[in-house]
Amino acid sequence: MFTPADRERLRTQVLAFGQADARISGGAVTGSVTSDAEDEWSDVDLAFGVADGATIEEVLADWTAMMYREHRAIHHVDVFAGAWTYRVFLLRDTLQVDLAFVSAAQFGARAATFRLVFGKSVELPRAEPAAITDVLALGWLYALHVRSSIERGRRWQAEFMLGAMRGEVLKVACLRHGLPASEGRGIDRLPAEVTRPLERALVGSLETDELRRAFQAALDGLITEARMVDRVLADRLEPALRELAHG
């Protein structure tokens, strides 16, 4: 298991590697460390601009070799967000290291958790938050799949879809309370009166009756959140959502 000292040492070394690389136009620290929210389980999040005349592919190749050679990486995966490539490394000591790369012309803050360390960055428009009614729509879309999965006897698929539906309900609640909605970041800060009823939407087994019971609780949660967001929309949705509970 890594220690906070291990993590800080690696962050410093990778930033120094970037500053010494002539192909890198700027480097920034991102993530929880920028808001003093880092704890012993936090990972390393760094972002880099790639200068004109170099390609992200060649930089990724060299930096990946460095991470395996010098920092005991054992695997990696790429995640894409717009023009950004996030190469996410797992180290032998279980530390996660996220290295984000984008062209210099697009290197700037995509969120408040961006602190330039060296080089230059550009001003970028902040991403618009997800429309709360679109998140509600994903809730009813997953609910349709829960219903059909249960009726088809696909119990594992039903449990999977139910978990996804419950997640969308909780996202709506997070957006409504001004909390981060992605990757469950804000859920544990929701009021207990929001989360406690949704505990009943957790599945205790794959028995059909249990799936139906949890589904009913998830539907109740979705309808409750819809009422909080848009009562007119909720009135339109509720009869159809109640019908889903009957198979």
N, C-alpha and C positions, 0 to 999 in steps of 0.2 A: 504494500500500500504506500502511495506517495505521501509526503508531508507537505505542509504549506511552504516550507523552505525549499523543497525540491521543485515545487511548482514555480515559485518566484525565480529560482535560478534558471530554470528552463526558459521562462518567459524572457528574462534578460538576455540569455544567450541567443534565442531566436531573433529577437529584435536587433541585436548586434549583427547577426548574420545578414539580416535584411539591410541594415544601414551600410554594410560593406559591399553589398551587391549592386553594381552600377545599373542594373536593369530595374531596380526598384525605385519608384519615384516618391514614395512615402509609406510610412508604417504607422499603425494606430493600435491601441489597446481597445478592445470592446468587451461587452459582457458585464458581469456582476461587479468586477473590480472597479469599474468606473463610477459606480454608485455606492461604494463602500458596503456592498451586500455580499461580498465574497466570504465563504466559509470553508471549512476543511474539506468539503466535498466538491467544491467548484472546479470547473475545468479551465483551460487556457483558451482565450479567444483573441486572435490577432487578425488584422486586416492589412493588406498591402496593395499599392498601386503598381502596375507594370508599365514602365516607360515606353514611349514610342520606339520602334526598332527592335523590340523584343516581343515574344509571344508568351501568352499565359502557359501554353503547353510546354515550352522549353523550360520556363521557370518552375512549373510544377514538377517536371522530371528531376531537375537538379535539387530542388528543395525536398522532394520525397526521398531521394537517395541520402540526403543529409539527415533527415529524421530517422531513417533506419540505421544509418551508420553511427550517428553521434548520440541519439536519444532513445535507442532501444524500442523503436516502433515495431509492432508485431503485425499490424494490419491497418488498412485505411479504406475509406469510402468517400465518394464525391457526392455532394449535395449542391443543387443549382437553384439560384434565386435571381431571376432576371439575368443581368450580365455577369453576375458574381459566380465564381466557383469556390465552394467551400470544401477543402480537403480535410477530412476529419480522421485523425490518427488515434489509435489505441496503443498506449505504451505498455511495456511489460509490467510496470508498477500500477497499472489500471488508470493512470491519468489520461484524460481525453484532451487532445489538442486540436483546436479548430483553426485552420489557416485559410483565410479568405483572400482571393485575388480577383482584381478587376483592372481594366485598362486605366491609365493615369487620368484620362479625360472623364472617367466616371467614378474616380476614387474620392469618396466623401461620406459624410454621415448619412446613413439610411435610418438611423434612430438616435435617440438621445444618448445611448450607451456607446459613444464613439469619442475617443480621446487621441488626437494626433500626437505622436511621439517624435517623429522626424519627417523631413521632407514637406511636400505640399499636398493639400487636398482641395477639392472644389465644393461649392455649395450645390446640394442636391435637393429637389423637392421631397418633402417627407411623404412617405407612403400613406395613402388614405386607409383608415381602419376599415375592417370588414363591415359591410352594412348589416345591422343586426337582424333585419328581416330576411336577409339571405341565409344567415346562420339558422334562423327559425325554419326556413325552407329545407335545409339539410336535415333538420330534426324530423320533419314529417316524411322526408324521402327515406331516411333510414327506418322509420316506423313502418312504412309500407313493406320493406324487406324483412323486418322482424315478423310481421304477420304472415307473409307468404312462406318464410322459412319454417315457422312453427307448423303451419298447415301442411307443408310438404314432409314433415317429419325430419327436417334437417336441423337437428338440435344444436350442433356445434355452430352452424352458420347463424342460427337464430341468436345464440349467445354472442357471437361476434357482432352482429348487426345491432343488438341491444346495447352493447358496450359503446358502439359508435354513436347511437342515438343519445344515450345518456351524456356522452361527451359534448354533443352539440347543445343540449339543454344547459349544461354547465357553462359552456362558452357564452351563451346568451346572458346568463346570470352575471358572468364576469364583465361583459361589455356594459351591461346595465348598471353595474356598480363601479365602472371606471377602472377595472382591473385588467391585467394582461390576460388575453384569451387564448393565446397559442400555447401548445404543449403543456397545458395544465398549470401554467405558472401562477395564475391568480386564484385557483380554486380553493386552496387552503386558507385564503384570506376572506372568503365569502362568509357572510353571517351564518350562524348555525341554523337559523330558521329557513335558510335557503337549502343548505346541504342535507340537513337531517332527514327531511321527507324523501330525498333521493337515495338515501341508504336503502330504502325498501326496493329500489330498482336494481340492486345488486342481486346477482343470481347465486343461489346456494347449491343448486344441482342442475343437471340437464333434464330432469323430469319435466314432462310437458306442462303439468299443473304449475310447477315452480316457474317455468319460463313465462307462462301466462300471467302469473301473479306479479312478477318483476316488470313485465311489459306494461301492465295496468298502472303501476307506480310511475314508470317512465312517461307514459301518456299523460298522467295527472301533472307531472312536472312540466312537460312541454306546454300543456294548456295553461298552467299557471304563469309560466314565463311569457307566453303569448299575450295573456291579458295585461301583464305589466308593460309590455312594449307597445301594443296596438290593439285596443279592445275591439275595434271594428273587425280587424283581421282575425282576432281570436274567435269572435262570434261566428265568422264564416268557417273557420277551421274545425271548431269543436265538434259539431255533429259527425263529420267524417272521421275525425280522430277517435271519437267514442265508438264508432262502428268497427274500427280496426280491432278493438278488444274482443269482439264477438266472433272473429275468424272469418 
